[in-house]
Every structure is written in C-alpha cells, then in structure tokens.
Amino acid sequence: MGKGTLASAGMVALLALAGCSSTDAAPEEAEQDAEAVEAKEIEESGLSDESVEELIKRENEAAEKWMTSPVDSEDEVDAEAKMQEVYDELETRYPDVSGLEEDGVVPDDLPEELEGLWAVQELRAQEAAAEDPITGDREFTGRTEEDVDAEFGEAVDVDQGPFTNEGDYMGTLTLNGVERGFTDAECAEWDYTTQNGEFVALDITINADEEAGEEFSVTESDFYVVDEKDTMLRDELHSYEAWACADDVGALQAAQPGTNTSGLVMLDFPEGLSGTLVYSGGVHEVRWEL
C-alpha cells in the first residue's frame, strides 16, 4: 500500500470522526455517537483501540527514529517495523480508501496531523519504486555503493545522506591529514583548550559536484571513532572549545555546487585514543585507520 493511500486512509478516518453527525444533533452528541460507532467497529474487528491521532503520533515517533538512524542499522529496521504496524492497522480499518490523485503533491485538504505521516510514506514509496535505468535494480543516483576504507590524501566519492536528496552525488571528500595534539597561539589566547585530552585537527578538502542539489557541508558531527575495544565514540569527541578553535584558525566551510574548499574540522579526543575514524555524513561511511 503506497504512502498516499495510507495518508488518505488516516485523513478519511479523521474526517469521518468529524463528519458523522446529523444536522439535527448537537456537536457533543454527534461526537459521542461517532466515538461509540468507532469503538464498536474496533471491538468487532479485533483492532487496537488507539485513535487515529494516537496511531499517527506513534508513527511519527518511529519515523523520526527511522530517518535519523544509520542505514541498514538495527535501529532503522526496528523503526521501520513500528511504522509498518501503524500502516497495516490503518489499512485494515479503512481498506476501501483510494490513493492520492497526484503523487508527490501534498493535498490542500490534508489535515495537519497527517502531513508528517504522508511525507514519510511518500519517501518510502519513492525509495521502493525507484529503479536503475541500466540494471533495473533499485535506483542509486550516487557513486558510493558501499562503505569505503580510505587512505589519507585519497579523494572519496560522497553521496547525500538521509533527508531531502538522499543518494544524490555530492562530490569528493579528501582527508589530507590528521594532526594530534593540535595547538595554536590564537586559540590559547582565548583559552580554547582541550576538554577531553587533546585537540585533533582533521585537514579536509571537499569538492562539490556542479550538479549537486545543495551545498556540500562537512562538520564535526559527521565523524565518530571506533576504538580498539570496538566502542563507538561520537559525542565524547566534541567540545565547544574545539569548535571555537577551528573557527579561529580556519574551519572547513561548506562548498556550493561546482566549487571546492579546504579547512579544519576539530575534534577533542581523550588522550591516546586510537582506532578507526569514520565519516558518517553520507549514505555510506568512509573509514580511516588512526
């Protein structure tokens, strides 16, 4: 069942609750009658007694987790399963609802409560329906079809991560080098000192493809480290002081389509940390051994 169909299902459900009153009945009585009818139908069908609004809230929570989880991760799979439970229930409750007439266009009369649900359904339907024009497989408009183990100085293709243009080719990212224990007089003057052990400066160059759909941006939040004990460290590598120091000495700026830029992304490592540095800002990850 497509996203439009499911969104319409929820829309009809809400409109049905609001439109079942007779012209002679008081609004309160009509609402009570509608609720009683729905409760009876749910009881007879064996469905849950959650209202449509509650179902949409549950779906939105799962959708947010789905959209922010790493691709093919356990969290993503779990969130998608939870969303599907909601879609299945709506489809069971309202099996005769037709789909949207215009795919990709949010209907003017779509209730605000359902906009998030409709958008996620539409995104998932587009993902499932896309095909590669050459192979017939699922469409992939980018170039990085799997995670990459890279070397310093190697230009790596990057495809846009989750949200608006997922899968679109953005350009290349090059980690020119890593400076451990980074110090700078200007940072010291402003008392921008490490909070975790040592500043680690990532010297990066990004080249944005001229046909990229938006600017190519790389920030400290795009990186994490897997240490020698296989522990993932992300938030533990960030500090305001590291960001401010990089800003003073030449932080990496976003590159507009068709341009390139170089600069520093500063992390704040526990002293002596080693393992694998991972860039996770694209559809697929890029890894460098420290």
C-alpha positions as CSV (number, residue, x, y, z in Angstrom):
1,M,0.0,0.0,0.0
2,G,1.5,3.3,-1.0
3,K,2.2,6.4,1.2
4,G,-0.6,8.4,-0.5
5,T,-3.1,5.6,0.2
6,L,-2.2,5.3,3.8
7,A,-2.2,9.1,4.3
8,S,-5.6,9.2,2.7
9,A,-6.8,6.4,5.0
10,G,-5.8,8.4,8.0
11,M,-7.4,11.5,6.5
12,V,-10.7,9.8,5.9
13,A,-10.6,8.4,9.4
14,L,-10.2,11.9,10.9
15,L,-12.8,13.4,8.6
16,A,-15.2,10.5,9.4
17,L,-14.9,11.3,13.1
18,A,-15.7,14.9,12.4
19,G,-18.4,14.3,9.8
20,C,-20.7,11.6,11.2
21,S,-23.1,13.9,12.9
22,S,-26.6,14.6,11.7
23,T,-27.6,18.2,11.1
24,D,-30.1,18.0,14.0
25,A,-27.7,16.6,16.6
26,A,-25.7,18.7,19.0
27,P,-21.9,18.7,18.3
28,E,-21.2,16.9,21.6
29,E,-23.8,14.2,21.0
30,A,-22.6,13.7,17.4
31,E,-19.0,13.3,18.6
32,Q,-20.1,10.8,21.2
33,D,-22.1,8.9,18.7
34,A,-19.1,8.8,16.3
35,E,-16.8,7.6,19.0
36,A,-19.3,4.9,20.0
37,V,-19.6,3.7,16.4
38,E,-15.8,3.6,16.0
39,A,-15.3,1.8,19.3
40,K,-17.9,-0.8,18.3
41,E,-16.2,-1.3,14.9
42,I,-12.8,-1.6,16.5
43,E,-14.1,-4.1,19.1
44,E,-15.7,-6.3,16.4
45,S,-12.6,-6.2,14.2
46,G,-10.1,-7.1,16.9
47,L,-8.0,-4.0,16.2
48,S,-6.4,-1.8,18.9
49,D,-8.5,0.9,20.5
50,E,-6.0,3.6,19.7
51,S,-7.5,6.7,18.0
52,V,-6.2,7.7,14.6
53,E,-4.4,10.6,16.3
54,E,-2.6,8.2,18.7
55,L,-1.6,6.0,15.8
56,I,-0.2,9.0,13.9
57,K,1.7,10.1,17.0
58,R,3.2,6.6,17.3
59,E,4.1,6.5,13.6
60,N,5.7,10.0,13.9
61,E,7.9,8.9,16.7
62,A,9.0,5.8,14.8
63,A,9.5,7.8,11.6
64,E,11.8,10.3,13.4
65,K,13.9,7.4,14.6
66,W,13.9,5.8,11.2
67,M,15.0,9.0,9.5
68,T,17.9,9.6,11.9
69,S,19.2,6.0,12.2
70,P,22.2,4.8,10.2
71,V,21.3,3.0,7.0
72,D,20.6,-0.7,7.5
73,S,21.2,-0.5,11.2
74,E,19.2,-2.4,13.8
75,D,17.5,0.8,14.9
76,E,16.4,1.6,11.4
77,V,15.0,-1.8,10.9
78,D,13.1,-1.7,14.2
79,A,11.7,1.8,13.5
80,E,10.5,0.8,10.0
81,A,8.8,-2.3,11.5
82,K,7.0,0.0,14.0
83,M,5.9,2.3,11.2
84,Q,4.6,-0.6,9.2
85,E,2.5,-1.8,12.2
86,V,0.7,1.6,12.1
87,Y,0.2,1.5,8.3
88,D,-1.2,-2.1,8.5
89,E,-3.7,-1.1,11.1
90,L,-4.9,2.0,9.1
91,E,-5.2,-0.2,6.0
92,T,-7.2,-2.8,7.9
93,R,-9.5,-0.1,9.4
94,Y,-10.0,1.7,6.1
95,P,-9.4,-0.8,3.2
96,D,-11.5,1.0,0.6
97,V,-9.7,4.3,0.6
98,S,-8.2,5.2,-2.7
99,G,-4.7,6.7,-3.1
100,L,-3.8,10.3,-3.8
101,E,-4.5,11.5,-7.3
102,E,-1.2,13.4,-7.7
103,D,1.8,11.6,-6.3
104,G,4.4,13.8,-4.7
105,V,1.9,16.7,-4.1
106,V,0.5,17.2,-0.6
107,P,-3.3,17.7,-1.0
108,D,-4.6,21.1,0.1
109,D,-7.1,19.5,2.4
110,L,-4.7,17.1,4.1
111,P,-5.1,17.6,7.9
112,E,-2.0,19.0,9.6
113,E,-1.8,15.9,11.8
114,L,-1.2,13.7,8.8
115,E,1.4,15.8,6.9
116,G,4.3,14.1,8.6
117,L,2.8,10.6,8.1
118,W,2.1,11.4,4.4
119,A,5.7,12.7,3.8
120,V,7.4,9.7,5.3
121,Q,5.1,7.3,3.4
122,E,5.9,9.2,0.1
123,L,9.6,9.0,0.8
124,R,9.5,5.3,1.4
125,A,7.3,4.6,-1.6
126,Q,9.7,6.6,-3.9
127,E,12.7,4.6,-2.4
128,A,10.9,1.3,-3.0
129,A,9.7,2.1,-6.5
130,A,13.0,3.6,-7.9
131,E,14.9,1.6,-10.5
132,D,18.3,1.9,-12.1
133,P,17.7,2.7,-15.8
134,I,20.6,0.4,-16.8
135,T,20.4,-2.6,-14.4
136,G,16.7,-2.4,-13.4
137,D,17.8,-2.6,-9.7
138,R,16.8,0.0,-7.1
139,E,17.9,3.4,-8.3
140,F,21.1,4.8,-6.9
141,T,21.9,8.2,-8.3
142,G,25.2,8.5,-6.4
143,R,28.6,6.7,-6.8
144,T,29.5,5.2,-3.4
145,E,27.6,1.9,-3.4
146,E,29.3,0.6,-0.2
147,D,31.4,1.8,2.7
148,V,34.9,2.8,1.9
149,D,38.2,2.1,3.6
150,A,40.3,5.2,2.6
151,E,43.9,6.4,2.9
152,F,44.9,9.9,3.9
153,G,45.1,12.1,0.7
154,E,42.6,9.9,-1.1
155,A,39.6,11.6,-2.7
156,V,36.4,9.6,-1.9
157,D,33.1,10.0,-3.6
158,V,30.3,11.1,-1.2
159,D,26.5,10.7,-1.7
160,Q,24.0,12.8,0.2
161,G,22.8,11.2,3.5
162,P,19.3,11.0,4.9
163,F,16.5,13.5,4.3
164,T,15.8,15.6,1.2
165,N,18.3,14.4,-1.5
166,E,19.3,11.0,-0.1
167,G,21.5,9.2,-2.6
168,D,22.4,12.2,-4.8
169,Y,26.1,12.6,-5.7
170,M,27.6,15.4,-3.7
171,G,31.3,15.3,-4.8
172,T,34.5,14.2,-3.1
173,L,35.9,14.4,0.4
174,T,39.7,14.2,1.0
175,L,41.2,13.8,4.5
176,N,44.6,15.3,3.8
177,G,46.0,14.5,7.2
178,V,45.3,14.4,10.9
179,E,47.2,16.5,13.5
180,R,47.2,15.1,17.0
181,G,47.7,17.4,19.9
182,F,46.9,20.5,17.8
183,T,47.9,23.8,19.4
184,D,47.6,27.4,18.2
185,A,48.6,30.7,19.9
186,E,45.3,32.4,18.9
187,C,43.3,29.5,20.4
188,A,45.4,29.6,23.6
189,E,44.9,33.4,23.9
190,W,41.2,32.8,24.0
191,D,41.6,29.9,26.4
192,Y,40.3,27.4,23.9
193,T,41.9,24.4,25.4
194,T,41.0,20.7,25.2
195,Q,38.3,19.4,27.5
196,N,38.9,15.7,26.8
197,G,42.7,15.3,26.4
198,E,43.9,16.7,23.0
199,F,42.7,18.6,20.1
200,V,42.8,16.6,16.8
201,A,42.7,18.6,13.6
202,L,41.3,17.0,10.5
203,D,42.6,18.7,7.4
204,I,39.9,18.3,4.8
205,T,39.2,19.3,1.2
206,I,35.8,18.9,-0.3
207,N,34.9,19.3,-4.0
208,A,31.2,19.8,-4.6
209,D,29.9,18.4,-7.9
210,E,28.4,21.1,-10.2
211,E,25.2,19.1,-10.4
212,A,24.9,18.6,-6.6
213,G,21.4,19.5,-5.4
214,E,22.6,21.6,-2.5
215,E,25.8,22.8,-0.8
216,F,28.3,20.1,0.4
217,S,28.8,20.6,4.1
218,V,31.0,18.5,6.4
219,T,31.1,19.2,10.2
220,E,32.5,17.6,13.4
221,S,29.1,15.9,14.0
222,D,29.7,13.8,10.8
223,F,32.6,11.9,12.5
224,Y,32.9,9.3,15.1
225,V,35.7,6.9,16.3
226,V,35.5,3.1,16.9
227,D,38.3,2.4,19.4
228,E,40.4,-0.7,19.9
229,K,37.7,-2.2,22.1
230,D,35.0,-1.6,19.4
231,T,33.4,1.1,21.5
232,M,31.8,3.9,19.4
233,L,32.6,7.4,20.5
234,R,30.8,10.4,18.9
235,D,29.5,13.0,21.4
236,E,32.6,12.3,23.6
237,L,34.8,13.7,20.8
238,H,33.1,17.1,20.6
239,S,33.5,20.3,22.7
240,Y,32.7,23.9,22.2
241,E,36.4,24.8,22.7
242,A,37.4,22.5,19.8
243,W,34.8,24.1,17.5
244,A,35.8,27.6,18.5
245,C,39.5,26.9,18.0
246,A,38.8,25.6,14.5
247,D,36.6,28.7,13.8
248,D,39.5,31.0,14.7
249,V,42.2,29.2,12.7
250,G,40.2,28.2,9.6
251,A,37.3,25.9,9.9
252,L,36.1,24.0,6.9
253,Q,33.3,25.8,5.1
254,A,30.5,24.4,3.0
255,A,31.1,24.2,-0.7
256,Q,28.5,25.4,-3.2
257,P,27.9,23.2,-6.3
258,G,30.8,23.4,-8.6
259,T,33.2,24.8,-6.0
260,N,35.8,23.4,-3.6
261,T,37.0,24.4,-0.2
262,S,39.6,23.3,2.4
263,G,39.8,23.8,6.1
264,L,39.9,22.1,9.5
265,V,37.3,20.1,11.4
266,M,38.4,19.9,15.0
267,L,37.7,17.0,17.4
268,D,38.5,16.7,21.1
269,F,40.0,13.3,21.7
270,P,40.6,11.5,25.0
271,E,44.4,11.4,25.1
272,G,45.9,8.4,23.4
273,L,42.7,7.4,21.6
274,S,43.3,5.1,18.6
275,G,41.1,3.1,16.3
276,T,39.1,3.9,13.2
277,L,37.9,7.4,12.3
278,V,34.6,7.2,10.5
279,Y,32.8,9.8,8.4
280,S,29.1,9.1,8.5
281,G,27.6,12.2,6.8
282,G,26.8,10.4,3.6
283,V,24.7,7.4,2.6
284,H,27.8,5.2,3.1
285,E,30.6,5.6,5.6
286,V,34.2,6.3,4.9
287,R,36.9,4.9,7.3
288,W,40.5,5.8,8.1
289,E,42.8,4.0,10.5
290,L,44.3,6.3,13.0
